[in-house]
Amino acid sequence: MLQPRLIPVLLVDGQLQLVKTTGFSERHYLGDPLNAAYVFSAFEVDELLVLDIDASTQGRSIPLPFVAALARFTSVPLTVGGGITSLEQIHDLLALGVEKVALSAVLSRSFSFLQQAADRFGSSTISVIVNVRSLGEGPALAWFGRPDAAGAGPGQPLAQLVLASQQAGAGEVVIQAADRDGQRHGYPVAMLAELNRELTIPLVALGGCGSHGHMAELLQATPISGVAAGSLFVYAPGTHQVLLHYPPSHHWLQQHLPALQECWRCV
């Protein structure tokens, strides 16, 4: 079993400022995203996910000059997303050297776009972000794009949406727990473990992580491909003070890996 990827997530707003959200709404200004990308690249992170969170609502794509600068500032695998709606935009972004593009909101309008993108550029270049909310004891509901966006609809069963994405050619699926965004209370472990058993493509967890213990808890439950986080990597522990950091050589994971691999044999 491959070692899971640890993925810092950087969010930029309409002014290309680095921000961190709570509940998809409250925003905390963090600084310069290019500087942050440079720092995480120096940390030799497994991958960096950069999302323009205002692009879709403003009817545009993540700006090419910004992505070009990101690509110059980083030497690690880079995934970018935000407002991507055409094959030409995907072509131009990949031409800048990014490894993957992240699609979400566009798929609520044209799910066939996912298959077109995968057919033209290959599944390995396409990441699909699914936003999910757990509603009490009922089944989790999922959306492409923001659940609170105008016209977002009532949501669909999570497994149905994710399996359809896999069938259409997604190279990986990022499950973002929208109701846990910025809360730092942990991942929805049981939901992710069940979903990971059904998928044959990589699954990445995002939303709710506040400690390495939360990552270990999830990895003990399922051999997930990637664990992504924002707050964990941009804030000092237990605070909202900016501190960009990353575990050196995954030291905490190396300590737990033999036990985790034993757990995975029983999954």
C-alpha positions in Angstrom: 0.0 0.0 0.0 1.4 3.4 -1.0 1.9 6.0 1.7 -1.0 8.4 1.7 -0.5 11.9 0.4 -0.6 14.8 2.8 -2.0 17.8 0.9 -2.0 21.4 2.1 -5.0 23.4 0.6 -4.6 27.1 -0.2 -7.7 29.2 -0.9 -7.6 32.5 -2.8 -10.3 35.1 -3.1 -11.3 37.4 -6.0 -8.3 39.7 -5.2 -6.0 36.7 -5.3 -5.4 37.0 -1.5 -4.7 33.9 0.5 -7.7 33.3 2.9 -9.1 30.5 5.1 -12.8 30.0 5.4 -15.0 28.7 8.2 -18.3 27.2 7.1 -17.6 28.4 3.5 -18.5 31.9 4.6 -16.3 33.6 7.3 -12.9 34.5 5.9 -9.6 35.1 7.5 -6.9 36.9 5.5 -3.6 35.0 5.6 -1.3 36.8 3.2 0.3 36.3 -0.2 -0.5 32.9 -1.8 2.6 32.9 -3.9 4.8 33.2 -0.8 2.8 30.4 0.8 3.2 28.2 -2.2 6.9 28.9 -2.2 7.1 27.9 1.5 5.2 24.7 1.1 7.3 23.8 -2.0 10.4 24.3 0.2 8.8 21.8 2.7 8.6 19.4 -0.2 4.9 18.7 0.3 3.4 15.7 -1.4 1.0 17.9 -3.4 -0.5 21.4 -3.2 -4.1 22.1 -4.0 -4.9 25.8 -4.8 -8.6 26.8 -5.3 -10.0 30.2 -6.4 -13.1 30.2 -4.3 -14.7 33.3 -6.0 -14.1 32.3 -9.6 -17.4 30.4 -10.2 -19.6 33.1 -8.6 -17.8 35.8 -10.6 -18.2 33.9 -13.9 -14.5 33.4 -14.6 -11.7 30.8 -14.3 -8.8 30.9 -12.0 -6.5 33.4 -13.7 -3.8 32.0 -16.0 -1.1 34.6 -15.0 -1.6 33.6 -11.3 -1.3 29.9 -12.1 1.8 30.6 -14.2 3.3 32.4 -11.2 2.3 29.5 -8.9 4.0 27.0 -11.3 7.2 29.1 -11.2 7.1 29.3 -7.4 6.6 25.5 -6.8 8.5 22.4 -7.6 5.9 20.0 -6.1 2.8 18.5 -7.8 0.2 21.2 -8.2 -3.6 21.0 -8.6 -5.6 24.1 -9.3 -9.3 24.8 -9.5 -11.9 27.5 -9.6 -14.4 28.4 -12.3 -13.1 26.0 -15.0 -15.8 25.6 -17.6 -14.1 24.7 -20.9 -11.7 22.3 -22.4 -9.6 25.2 -23.6 -9.2 26.4 -20.1 -8.0 23.0 -19.0 -5.6 22.8 -21.9 -4.1 26.2 -21.0 -3.8 25.3 -17.3 -2.1 22.0 -18.0 0.2 23.7 -20.4 1.5 25.8 -17.6 2.8 22.7 -15.9 0.1 21.9 -13.3 -0.4 18.2 -12.7 -4.2 18.3 -12.3 -7.2 20.6 -12.6 -10.1 20.4 -10.1 -13.6 20.5 -11.4 -16.8 21.0 -9.4 -19.4 23.7 -10.0 -19.4 23.2 -13.8 -20.5 19.6 -13.4 -23.8 20.6 -11.8 -24.6 22.1 -15.2 -23.0 19.7 -17.5 -21.9 16.3 -16.1 -20.9 15.2 -19.6 -18.1 17.8 -19.4 -16.3 15.5 -17.1 -16.2 12.7 -19.6 -15.1 15.1 -22.4 -12.3 16.4 -20.2 -11.1 12.9 -19.2 -11.3 11.6 -22.8 -9.2 14.6 -24.1 -6.6 15.0 -21.4 -6.7 11.7 -19.5 -8.3 10.8 -16.2 -5.0 11.3 -14.3 -5.3 15.1 -14.9 -8.9 15.5 -13.7 -9.8 15.8 -10.0 -13.4 16.2 -9.0 -14.4 18.0 -5.8 -17.7 16.9 -4.2 -19.1 18.9 -1.3 -21.0 16.9 1.2 -23.1 17.6 4.2 -24.1 15.0 6.8 -27.7 15.6 7.9 -28.2 13.9 11.3 -28.9 10.2 11.0 -30.0 10.5 7.4 -27.8 9.8 4.3 -25.2 12.3 3.4 -26.1 14.7 0.6 -23.6 15.9 -2.0 -23.2 18.8 -4.5 -20.9 19.9 -7.2 -20.0 23.5 -6.3 -21.2 25.3 -3.2 -24.3 23.7 -1.5 -25.5 27.2 -0.6 -25.1 28.7 -4.1 -28.1 29.9 -6.0 -29.7 27.0 -7.9 -27.6 24.4 -6.1 -30.6 22.2 -5.6 -31.4 19.8 -2.8 -28.3 17.7 -3.2 -27.9 14.1 -4.3 -27.0 10.9 -2.4 -23.2 11.0 -1.9 -22.3 7.5 -3.2 -24.4 8.0 -6.3 -22.7 11.2 -7.2 -19.2 9.9 -6.5 -19.7 6.6 -8.3 -21.1 8.4 -11.3 -18.0 10.7 -11.3 -15.8 7.6 -11.3 -17.7 6.1 -14.2 -17.4 9.3 -16.2 -13.7 9.3 -16.0 -12.6 11.2 -12.9 -9.0 10.4 -11.9 -9.7 11.1 -8.2 -12.4 12.4 -6.0 -11.9 15.0 -3.3 -14.7 14.7 -0.7 -15.0 18.1 1.1 -17.0 18.0 4.3 -18.7 21.4 3.9 -20.3 21.4 7.3 -16.8 20.8 8.9 -14.9 23.5 7.0 -12.6 25.3 9.4 -14.0 23.6 12.4 -11.0 21.4 13.2 -13.1 18.7 14.8 -12.0 15.8 12.6 -13.0 14.1 9.4 -16.3 12.2 8.9 -14.4 9.0 9.3 -17.2 6.4 8.9 -18.6 8.1 5.8 -15.2 8.2 4.1 -14.3 4.7 5.0 -17.5 3.3 3.5 -17.1 5.4 0.4 -13.5 4.3 0.0 -14.5 0.7 0.0 -16.8 1.3 -3.0 -14.4 3.3 -5.2 -11.6 2.0 -7.4 -10.1 5.5 -8.0 -8.1 7.5 -5.4 -10.2 9.3 -2.7 -9.0 12.4 -0.9 -10.5 13.7 2.4 -10.9 17.4 3.0 -12.7 19.4 5.7 -12.5 19.3 9.5 -8.9 18.3 10.2 -7.3 20.0 13.2 -4.5 17.7 14.2 -2.3 14.9 13.0 -4.4 12.7 15.3 -7.4 13.3 13.1 -5.4 12.1 10.1 -4.2 9.0 12.0 -7.8 8.3 13.0 -9.0 8.4 9.4 -6.0 6.3 8.2 -6.6 3.7 10.8 -10.1 3.3 9.4 -9.3 3.1 5.7 -6.3 3.2 3.4 -7.4 6.4 1.8 -5.2 7.9 -1.0 -4.9 11.4 0.4 -5.6 13.5 3.4 -6.0 17.2 2.7 -6.3 20.1 5.1 -6.2 23.9 5.3 -6.3 25.0 8.9 -3.9 22.3 10.1 -1.1 23.6 7.7 -1.7 27.4 7.9 -2.5 28.0 11.6 -0.5 27.5 14.8 -2.2 24.7 16.8 -5.3 25.8 18.5 -5.2 29.4 17.2 -6.0 31.5 14.2 -2.4 32.9 14.1 -0.8 32.2 10.7 2.0 29.6 10.8 2.8 27.7 7.7 4.1 24.3 8.6 4.3 20.7 7.4 5.5 17.5 9.2 9.1 16.8 8.2 9.4 13.6 6.2 5.9 12.7 7.6 7.6 11.8 10.9 4.3 11.3 12.7 3.0 9.0 9.9 6.2 6.9 9.9 5.7 6.2 13.5 2.1 4.9 12.9 2.6 3.3 9.5 3.2 -0.3 10.6 0.1 -0.2 12.8 -1.9 1.4 10.0 -0.9 -1.2 7.5 -2.0 -3.9 9.8 -5.4 -2.1 10.2 -5.7 -1.9 6.4 -5.2 -5.7 6.0 -8.4 -6.1 8.1 -10.4 -3.5 6.1 
